Amino acid sequence: MPFSVEHPIAYYGALAAAMGGCFYLFVATAARMESMKRKLENRISDTERQTGVIGGQLANLETRLGEWAGRTKSMEETVASLSAVRRPQIVSTGVNANQRTQVLRLARRGDRPEQIAAELRVPKNEVDLLLKVQRAVVRAF
């Protein structure tokens, strides 16, 4: 069914009103899109700024962690050396087979006789004697 308008001015007026409405919707949509684009750009710049701040804080924490790791290692070495020196030596009547094995294992690991004696709680002279006997046996073969 065709649309009929009796007066041509009414026809062109309705057409102009429809085009004006479409133009208004186009402009409003473009303005809304521009507003959303600005908000997005602001959020992106805020996020980038916060990322930079967090990155700086992370680098600072990594530096501090490295310092603490160095301090911790130094303290562990100090404690290890002090614990070897300060362990009370209990005088025993002799060294059993298990302790002999441990003395030789610790000597192979590179511990000093003083450290071995303190750790196993045996007299230092017995540790020295065991190590001398071991060296003599190894030389014999």
Long-range contacts (C-beta under 8 A, 24 or more apart in sequence): 83-118, 84-114, 84-115, 84-118, 84-119, 85-114, 85-118, 87-118, 87-119, 87-121, 88-121, 89-117, 89-118, 89-121, 89-122, 89-123, 89-124, 90-121, 91-123, 92-121, 92-122, 92-123, 94-126, 95-122, 95-126, 95-130, 100-130, 103-127, 103-130, 103-131, 104-130, 104-131, 104-134, 107-131, 107-134
